[in-house]
Amino acid sequence: MKINRLPAFLLLFLLTAASANAQGPGSGGPQPGGSPTEVPIDGGASLMLAGGAAFALRRLRKRRA
């Protein structure tokens, strides 16, 4: 049984795009001497990169077999 994923993808895309709003102008960033508000994205980004590489290798190995 083959499932067409295009309608589900389009519905998901439209629902997420409709809820995305632009942010208004901020205060211009953090002021010197204040509490830091920056958050490093190292942990999540490296996990996503490793997961994508593992998925790609799995797909390539499955295609060769």
PyMOL Python script that loads the backbone (N, CA, C, O; Angstrom):
from pymol import cmd

cmd.read_pdbstr("""\
ATOM      1  N   MET A   1       0.840  -1.171   0.000  1.00  0.00           N
ATOM      2  CA  MET A   1       0.000   0.000   0.000  1.00  0.00           C
ATOM      3  C   MET A   1       0.892   1.243   0.000  1.00  0.00           C
ATOM      4  O   MET A   1       1.664   1.464   0.933  1.00  0.00           O
ATOM      5  N   LYS A   2       0.779   2.032  -1.032  1.00  0.00           N
ATOM      6  CA  LYS A   2       1.597   3.234  -1.150  1.00  0.00           C
ATOM      7  C   LYS A   2       0.776   4.446  -0.696  1.00  0.00           C
ATOM      8  O   LYS A   2      -0.349   4.655  -1.152  1.00  0.00           O
ATOM      9  N   ILE A   3       1.345   5.221   0.191  1.00  0.00           N
ATOM     10  CA  ILE A   3       0.676   6.396   0.734  1.00  0.00           C
ATOM     11  C   ILE A   3       1.253   7.645   0.085  1.00  0.00           C
ATOM     12  O   ILE A   3       2.470   7.818   0.029  1.00  0.00           O
ATOM     13  N   ASN A   4       0.390   8.500  -0.396  1.00  0.00           N
ATOM     14  CA  ASN A   4       0.835   9.761  -0.984  1.00  0.00           C
ATOM     15  C   ASN A   4       1.063  10.755   0.155  1.00  0.00           C
ATOM     16  O   ASN A   4       0.122  11.115   0.861  1.00  0.00           O
ATOM     17  N   ARG A   5       2.288  11.192   0.331  1.00  0.00           N
ATOM     18  CA  ARG A   5       2.653  12.066   1.448  1.00  0.00           C
ATOM     19  C   ARG A   5       2.520  13.547   1.115  1.00  0.00           C
ATOM     20  O   ARG A   5       2.626  14.393   2.003  1.00  0.00           O
ATOM     21  N   LEU A   6       2.291  13.864  -0.137  1.00  0.00           N
ATOM     22  CA  LEU A   6       2.236  15.259  -0.532  1.00  0.00           C
ATOM     23  C   LEU A   6       1.124  16.034   0.168  1.00  0.00           C
ATOM     24  O   LEU A   6       1.399  17.123   0.670  1.00  0.00           O
ATOM     25  N   PRO A   7      -0.121  15.543   0.235  1.00  0.00           N
ATOM     26  CA  PRO A   7      -1.155  16.315   0.937  1.00  0.00           C
ATOM     27  C   PRO A   7      -0.839  16.537   2.414  1.00  0.00           C
ATOM     28  O   PRO A   7      -1.100  17.615   2.948  1.00  0.00           O
ATOM     29  N   ALA A   8      -0.283  15.533   3.073  1.00  0.00           N
ATOM     30  CA  ALA A   8       0.065  15.687   4.484  1.00  0.00           C
ATOM     31  C   ALA A   8       1.172  16.726   4.652  1.00  0.00           C
ATOM     32  O   ALA A   8       1.138  17.529   5.584  1.00  0.00           O
ATOM     33  N   PHE A   9       2.147  16.709   3.754  1.00  0.00           N
ATOM     34  CA  PHE A   9       3.235  17.674   3.828  1.00  0.00           C
ATOM     35  C   PHE A   9       2.721  19.090   3.595  1.00  0.00           C
ATOM     36  O   PHE A   9       3.103  20.022   4.303  1.00  0.00           O
ATOM     37  N   LEU A  10       1.859  19.243   2.605  1.00  0.00           N
ATOM     38  CA  LEU A  10       1.321  20.576   2.319  1.00  0.00           C
ATOM     39  C   LEU A  10       0.487  21.099   3.480  1.00  0.00           C
ATOM     40  O   LEU A  10       0.573  22.279   3.820  1.00  0.00           O
ATOM     41  N   LEU A  11      -0.315  20.238   4.088  1.00  0.00           N
ATOM     42  CA  LEU A  11      -1.115  20.651   5.231  1.00  0.00           C
ATOM     43  C   LEU A  11      -0.219  21.060   6.397  1.00  0.00           C
ATOM     44  O   LEU A  11      -0.466  22.081   7.040  1.00  0.00           O
ATOM     45  N   LEU A  12       0.803  20.282   6.669  1.00  0.00           N
ATOM     46  CA  LEU A  12       1.735  20.625   7.738  1.00  0.00           C
ATOM     47  C   LEU A  12       2.438  21.945   7.449  1.00  0.00           C
ATOM     48  O   LEU A  12       2.594  22.775   8.345  1.00  0.00           O
ATOM     49  N   PHE A  13       2.858  22.143   6.214  1.00  0.00           N
ATOM     50  CA  PHE A  13       3.531  23.384   5.829  1.00  0.00           C
ATOM     51  C   PHE A  13       2.612  24.592   6.004  1.00  0.00           C
ATOM     52  O   PHE A  13       3.030  25.625   6.527  1.00  0.00           O
ATOM     53  N   LEU A  14       1.372  24.459   5.570  1.00  0.00           N
ATOM     54  CA  LEU A  14       0.439  25.578   5.676  1.00  0.00           C
ATOM     55  C   LEU A  14       0.107  25.899   7.128  1.00  0.00           C
ATOM     56  O   LEU A  14      -0.026  27.069   7.487  1.00  0.00           O
ATOM     57  N   LEU A  15      -0.027  24.883   7.959  1.00  0.00           N
ATOM     58  CA  LEU A  15      -0.336  25.137   9.373  1.00  0.00           C
ATOM     59  C   LEU A  15       0.824  25.809  10.096  1.00  0.00           C
ATOM     60  O   LEU A  15       0.606  26.695  10.923  1.00  0.00           O
ATOM     61  N   THR A  16       2.051  25.398   9.795  1.00  0.00           N
ATOM     62  CA  THR A  16       3.194  26.016  10.464  1.00  0.00           C
ATOM     63  C   THR A  16       3.483  27.405   9.905  1.00  0.00           C
ATOM     64  O   THR A  16       3.915  28.290  10.644  1.00  0.00           O
ATOM     65  N   ALA A  17       3.250  27.604   8.614  1.00  0.00           N
ATOM     66  CA  ALA A  17       3.511  28.912   8.022  1.00  0.00           C
ATOM     67  C   ALA A  17       2.493  29.936   8.511  1.00  0.00           C
ATOM     68  O   ALA A  17       2.822  31.113   8.657  1.00  0.00           O
ATOM     69  N   ALA A  18       1.267  29.503   8.764  1.00  0.00           N
ATOM     70  CA  ALA A  18       0.234  30.432   9.213  1.00  0.00           C
ATOM     71  C   ALA A  18       0.500  30.913  10.641  1.00  0.00           C
ATOM     72  O   ALA A  18       0.120  32.028  10.999  1.00  0.00           O
ATOM     73  N   SER A  19       1.146  30.084  11.451  1.00  0.00           N
ATOM     74  CA  SER A  19       1.375  30.477  12.834  1.00  0.00           C
ATOM     75  C   SER A  19       2.674  31.259  13.026  1.00  0.00           C
ATOM     76  O   SER A  19       2.920  31.782  14.113  1.00  0.00           O
ATOM     77  N   ALA A  20       3.498  31.346  11.999  1.00  0.00           N
ATOM     78  CA  ALA A  20       4.759  32.076  12.107  1.00  0.00           C
ATOM     79  C   ALA A  20       4.506  33.566  11.912  1.00  0.00           C
ATOM     80  O   ALA A  20       3.948  33.984  10.897  1.00  0.00           O
ATOM     81  N   ASN A  21       4.915  34.351  12.878  1.00  0.00           N
ATOM     82  CA  ASN A  21       4.757  35.803  12.809  1.00  0.00           C
ATOM     83  C   ASN A  21       6.116  36.472  12.968  1.00  0.00           C
ATOM     84  O   ASN A  21       6.991  35.968  13.671  1.00  0.00           O
ATOM     85  N   ALA A  22       6.277  37.589  12.320  1.00  0.00           N
ATOM     86  CA  ALA A  22       7.518  38.341  12.459  1.00  0.00           C
ATOM     87  C   ALA A  22       7.528  39.050  13.806  1.00  0.00           C
ATOM     88  O   ALA A  22       6.480  39.447  14.315  1.00  0.00           O
ATOM     89  N   GLN A  23       8.704  39.205  14.373  1.00  0.00           N
ATOM     90  CA  GLN A  23       8.837  39.912  15.637  1.00  0.00           C
ATOM     91  C   GLN A  23       8.948  41.401  15.372  1.00  0.00           C
ATOM     92  O   GLN A  23       9.494  41.827  14.354  1.00  0.00           O
ATOM     93  N   GLY A  24       8.434  42.171  16.282  1.00  0.00           N
ATOM     94  CA  GLY A  24       8.528  43.620  16.190  1.00  0.00           C
ATOM     95  C   GLY A  24       9.938  44.086  16.501  1.00  0.00           C
ATOM     96  O   GLY A  24      10.779  43.289  16.919  1.00  0.00           O
ATOM     97  N   PRO A  25      10.205  45.371  16.301  1.00  0.00           N
ATOM     98  CA  PRO A  25      11.542  45.880  16.602  1.00  0.00           C
ATOM     99  C   PRO A  25      11.841  45.776  18.092  1.00  0.00           C
ATOM    100  O   PRO A  25      11.015  46.135  18.932  1.00  0.00           O
ATOM    101  N   GLY A  26      13.001  45.293  18.396  1.00  0.00           N
ATOM    102  CA  GLY A  26      13.393  45.106  19.792  1.00  0.00           C
ATOM    103  C   GLY A  26      14.109  46.318  20.348  1.00  0.00           C
ATOM    104  O   GLY A  26      14.008  47.427  19.823  1.00  0.00           O
ATOM    105  N   SER A  27      14.827  46.079  21.413  1.00  0.00           N
ATOM    106  CA  SER A  27      15.538  47.161  22.090  1.00  0.00           C
ATOM    107  C   SER A  27      16.926  47.387  21.499  1.00  0.00           C
ATOM    108  O   SER A  27      17.673  48.233  21.991  1.00  0.00           O
ATOM    109  N   GLY A  28      17.280  46.650  20.460  1.00  0.00           N
ATOM    110  CA  GLY A  28      18.593  46.835  19.856  1.00  0.00           C
ATOM    111  C   GLY A  28      19.628  45.856  20.370  1.00  0.00           C
ATOM    112  O   GLY A  28      20.806  45.983  20.034  1.00  0.00           O
ATOM    113  N   GLY A  29      19.233  44.898  21.162  1.00  0.00           N
ATOM    114  CA  GLY A  29      20.154  43.893  21.666  1.00  0.00           C
ATOM    115  C   GLY A  29      20.489  44.090  23.119  1.00  0.00           C
ATOM    116  O   GLY A  29      20.019  45.040  23.745  1.00  0.00           O
ATOM    117  N   PRO A  30      21.299  43.202  23.666  1.00  0.00           N
ATOM    118  CA  PRO A  30      21.648  43.300  25.082  1.00  0.00           C
ATOM    119  C   PRO A  30      22.558  44.492  25.368  1.00  0.00           C
ATOM    120  O   PRO A  30      23.419  44.838  24.558  1.00  0.00           O
ATOM    121  N   GLN A  31      22.364  45.096  26.495  1.00  0.00           N
ATOM    122  CA  GLN A  31      23.177  46.231  26.905  1.00  0.00           C
ATOM    123  C   GLN A  31      24.415  45.738  27.649  1.00  0.00           C
ATOM    124  O   GLN A  31      24.351  44.714  28.329  1.00  0.00           O
ATOM    125  N   PRO A  32      25.541  46.446  27.536  1.00  0.00           N
ATOM    126  CA  PRO A  32      26.750  46.035  28.255  1.00  0.00           C
ATOM    127  C   PRO A  32      26.512  46.038  29.765  1.00  0.00           C
ATOM    128  O   PRO A  32      25.898  46.955  30.309  1.00  0.00           O
ATOM    129  N   GLY A  33      27.004  45.009  30.421  1.00  0.00           N
ATOM    130  CA  GLY A  33      26.868  44.920  31.866  1.00  0.00           C
ATOM    131  C   GLY A  33      25.572  44.275  32.315  1.00  0.00           C
ATOM    132  O   GLY A  33      25.392  44.040  33.510  1.00  0.00           O
ATOM    133  N   GLY A  34      24.677  43.985  31.412  1.00  0.00           N
ATOM    134  CA  GLY A  34      23.415  43.340  31.757  1.00  0.00           C
ATOM    135  C   GLY A  34      23.562  41.830  31.768  1.00  0.00           C
ATOM    136  O   GLY A  34      24.658  41.304  31.576  1.00  0.00           O
ATOM    137  N   SER A  35      22.469  41.143  31.991  1.00  0.00           N
ATOM    138  CA  SER A  35      22.528  39.679  31.980  1.00  0.00           C
ATOM    139  C   SER A  35      22.596  39.192  30.534  1.00  0.00           C
ATOM    140  O   SER A  35      21.921  39.745  29.665  1.00  0.00           O
ATOM    141  N   PRO A  36      23.396  38.171  30.269  1.00  0.00           N
ATOM    142  CA  PRO A  36      23.519  37.689  28.895  1.00  0.00           C
ATOM    143  C   PRO A  36      22.243  36.964  28.461  1.00  0.00           C
ATOM    144  O   PRO A  36      21.665  36.188  29.222  1.00  0.00           O
ATOM    145  N   THR A  37      21.827  37.228  27.252  1.00  0.00           N
ATOM    146  CA  THR A  37      20.634  36.581  26.723  1.00  0.00           C
ATOM    147  C   THR A  37      20.954  35.654  25.560  1.00  0.00           C
ATOM    148  O   THR A  37      20.046  35.022  25.018  1.00  0.00           O
ATOM    149  N   GLU A  38      22.200  35.555  25.166  1.00  0.00           N
ATOM    150  CA  GLU A  38      22.570  34.703  24.046  1.00  0.00           C
ATOM    151  C   GLU A  38      22.541  33.246  24.481  1.00  0.00           C
ATOM    152  O   GLU A  38      22.907  32.913  25.608  1.00  0.00           O
ATOM    153  N   VAL A  39      22.107  32.396  23.584  1.00  0.00           N
ATOM    154  CA  VAL A  39      22.048  30.959  23.849  1.00  0.00           C
ATOM    155  C   VAL A  39      22.863  30.257  22.776  1.00  0.00           C
ATOM    156  O   VAL A  39      22.637  30.485  21.588  1.00  0.00           O
ATOM    157  N   PRO A  40      23.804  29.410  23.165  1.00  0.00           N
ATOM    158  CA  PRO A  40      24.575  28.694  22.151  1.00  0.00           C
ATOM    159  C   PRO A  40      23.724  27.616  21.478  1.00  0.00           C
ATOM    160  O   PRO A  40      22.924  26.950  22.134  1.00  0.00           O
ATOM    161  N   ILE A  41      23.903  27.451  20.171  1.00  0.00           N
ATOM    162  CA  ILE A  41      23.163  26.439  19.441  1.00  0.00           C
ATOM    163  C   ILE A  41      24.048  25.258  19.093  1.00  0.00           C
ATOM    164  O   ILE A  41      23.708  24.477  18.204  1.00  0.00           O
ATOM    165  N   ASP A  42      25.156  25.111  19.764  1.00  0.00           N
ATOM    166  CA  ASP A  42      26.113  24.066  19.433  1.00  0.00           C
ATOM    167  C   ASP A  42      25.538  22.676  19.652  1.00  0.00           C
ATOM    168  O   ASP A  42      25.651  21.828  18.766  1.00  0.00           O
ATOM    169  N   GLY A  43      24.934  22.417  20.787  1.00  0.00           N
ATOM    170  CA  GLY A  43      24.468  21.073  21.104  1.00  0.00           C
ATOM    171  C   GLY A  43      23.403  20.573  20.156  1.00  0.00           C
ATOM    172  O   GLY A  43      23.535  19.481  19.603  1.00  0.00           O
ATOM    173  N   GLY A  44      22.357  21.338  19.956  1.00  0.00           N
ATOM    174  CA  GLY A  44      21.272  20.901  19.085  1.00  0.00           C
ATOM    175  C   GLY A  44      21.674  20.814  17.633  1.00  0.00           C
ATOM    176  O   GLY A  44      21.282  19.883  16.931  1.00  0.00           O
ATOM    177  N   ALA A  45      22.446  21.768  17.180  1.00  0.00           N
ATOM    178  CA  ALA A  45      22.854  21.776  15.774  1.00  0.00           C
ATOM    179  C   ALA A  45      23.770  20.599  15.462  1.00  0.00           C
ATOM    180  O   ALA A  45      23.646  19.988  14.401  1.00  0.00           O
ATOM    181  N   SER A  46      24.676  20.278  16.359  1.00  0.00           N
ATOM    182  CA  SER A  46      25.577  19.149  16.095  1.00  0.00           C
ATOM    183  C   SER A  46      24.827  17.824  16.146  1.00  0.00           C
ATOM    184  O   SER A  46      25.158  16.908  15.393  1.00  0.00           O
ATOM    185  N   LEU A  47      23.820  17.698  17.017  1.00  0.00           N
ATOM    186  CA  LEU A  47      23.019  16.474  17.040  1.00  0.00           C
ATOM    187  C   LEU A  47      22.205  16.328  15.756  1.00  0.00           C
ATOM    188  O   LEU A  47      22.090  15.227  15.216  1.00  0.00           O
ATOM    189  N   MET A  48      21.647  17.419  15.272  1.00  0.00           N
ATOM    190  CA  MET A  48      20.890  17.360  14.025  1.00  0.00           C
ATOM    191  C   MET A  48      21.802  17.019  12.845  1.00  0.00           C
ATOM    192  O   MET A  48      21.411  16.259  11.959  1.00  0.00           O
ATOM    193  N   LEU A  49      22.993  17.568  12.831  1.00  0.00           N
ATOM    194  CA  LEU A  49      23.944  17.282  11.763  1.00  0.00           C
ATOM    195  C   LEU A  49      24.359  15.818  11.787  1.00  0.00           C
ATOM    196  O   LEU A  49      24.422  15.179  10.737  1.00  0.00           O
ATOM    197  N   ALA A  50      24.643  15.274  12.969  1.00  0.00           N
ATOM    198  CA  ALA A  50      25.023  13.865  13.095  1.00  0.00           C
ATOM    199  C   ALA A  50      23.863  12.954  12.695  1.00  0.00           C
ATOM    200  O   ALA A  50      24.077  11.938  12.034  1.00  0.00           O
ATOM    201  N   GLY A  51      22.652  13.302  13.085  1.00  0.00           N
ATOM    202  CA  GLY A  51      21.492  12.499  12.710  1.00  0.00           C
ATOM    203  C   GLY A  51      21.261  12.506  11.214  1.00  0.00           C
ATOM    204  O   GLY A  51      20.933  11.472  10.632  1.00  0.00           O
ATOM    205  N   GLY A  52      21.429  13.662  10.580  1.00  0.00           N
ATOM    206  CA  GLY A  52      21.270  13.755   9.133  1.00  0.00           C
ATOM    207  C   GLY A  52      22.324  12.956   8.388  1.00  0.00           C
ATOM    208  O   GLY A  52      22.028  12.320   7.376  1.00  0.00           O
ATOM    209  N   ALA A  53      23.551  12.987   8.884  1.00  0.00           N
ATOM    210  CA  ALA A  53      24.624  12.216   8.251  1.00  0.00           C
ATOM    211  C   ALA A  53      24.354  10.722   8.384  1.00  0.00           C
ATOM    212  O   ALA A  53      24.557   9.972   7.429  1.00  0.00           O
ATOM    213  N   ALA A  54      23.898  10.278   9.559  1.00  0.00           N
ATOM    214  CA  ALA A  54      23.591   8.866   9.762  1.00  0.00           C
ATOM    215  C   ALA A  54      22.436   8.431   8.859  1.00  0.00           C
ATOM    216  O   ALA A  54      22.473   7.342   8.285  1.00  0.00           O
ATOM    217  N   PHE A  55      21.427   9.263   8.733  1.00  0.00           N
ATOM    218  CA  PHE A  55      20.287   8.943   7.875  1.00  0.00           C
ATOM    219  C   PHE A  55      20.724   8.844   6.415  1.00  0.00           C
ATOM    220  O   PHE A  55      20.302   7.936   5.700  1.00  0.00           O
ATOM    221  N   ALA A  56      21.568   9.774   5.972  1.00  0.00           N
ATOM    222  CA  ALA A  56      22.040   9.757   4.587  1.00  0.00           C
ATOM    223  C   ALA A  56      22.878   8.509   4.308  1.00  0.00           C
ATOM    224  O   ALA A  56      22.734   7.895   3.251  1.00  0.00           O
ATOM    225  N   LEU A  57      23.744   8.131   5.238  1.00  0.00           N
ATOM    226  CA  LEU A  57      24.548   6.920   5.053  1.00  0.00           C
ATOM    227  C   LEU A  57      23.665   5.683   4.988  1.00  0.00           C
ATOM    228  O   LEU A  57      23.913   4.785   4.183  1.00  0.00           O
ATOM    229  N   ARG A  58      22.656   5.630   5.812  1.00  0.00           N
ATOM    230  CA  ARG A  58      21.735   4.486   5.815  1.00  0.00           C
ATOM    231  C   ARG A  58      21.015   4.378   4.476  1.00  0.00           C
ATOM    232  O   ARG A  58      20.881   3.289   3.918  1.00  0.00           O
ATOM    233  N   ARG A  59      20.552   5.527   3.964  1.00  0.00           N
ATOM    234  CA  ARG A  59      19.855   5.518   2.675  1.00  0.00           C
ATOM    235  C   ARG A  59      20.793   5.103   1.536  1.00  0.00           C
ATOM    236  O   ARG A  59      20.386   4.362   0.640  1.00  0.00           O
ATOM    237  N   LEU A  60      22.045   5.575   1.564  1.00  0.00           N
ATOM    238  CA  LEU A  60      22.989   5.210   0.505  1.00  0.00           C
ATOM    239  C   LEU A  60      23.317   3.729   0.553  1.00  0.00           C
ATOM    240  O   LEU A  60      23.418   3.086  -0.492  1.00  0.00           O
ATOM    241  N   ARG A  61      23.485   3.179   1.741  1.00  0.00           N
ATOM    242  CA  ARG A  61      23.787   1.750   1.854  1.00  0.00           C
ATOM    243  C   ARG A  61      22.600   0.898   1.415  1.00  0.00           C
ATOM    244  O   ARG A  61      22.782  -0.155   0.803  1.00  0.00           O
ATOM    245  N   LYS A  62      21.392   1.347   1.724  1.00  0.00           N
ATOM    246  CA  LYS A  62      20.201   0.598   1.331  1.00  0.00           C
ATOM    247  C   LYS A  62      20.030   0.642  -0.185  1.00  0.00           C
ATOM    248  O   LYS A  62      19.574  -0.333  -0.782  1.00  0.00           O
ATOM    249  N   ARG A  63      20.387   1.757  -0.812  1.00  0.00           N
ATOM    250  CA  ARG A  63      20.252   1.894  -2.259  1.00  0.00           C
ATOM    251  C   ARG A  63      21.228   0.976  -2.983  1.00  0.00           C
ATOM    252  O   ARG A  63      20.890   0.435  -4.036  1.00  0.00           O
ATOM    253  N   ARG A  64      22.434   0.788  -2.444  1.00  0.00           N
ATOM    254  CA  ARG A  64      23.441  -0.067  -3.083  1.00  0.00           C
ATOM    255  C   ARG A  64      23.086  -1.545  -2.975  1.00  0.00           C
ATOM    256  O   ARG A  64      23.447  -2.337  -3.846  1.00  0.00           O
ATOM    257  N   ALA A  65      22.387  -1.914  -1.920  1.00  0.00           N
ATOM    258  CA  ALA A  65      22.069  -3.344  -1.719  1.00  0.00           C
ATOM    259  C   ALA A  65      20.964  -3.830  -2.616  1.00  0.00           C
ATOM    260  O   ALA A  65      20.593  -5.002  -2.558  1.00  0.00           O
TER     261      ALA A  65
END
""", "prot")
cmd.dss("prot")
cmd.show_as("cartoon", "prot")
cmd.util.cbc("prot")
cmd.orient("prot")
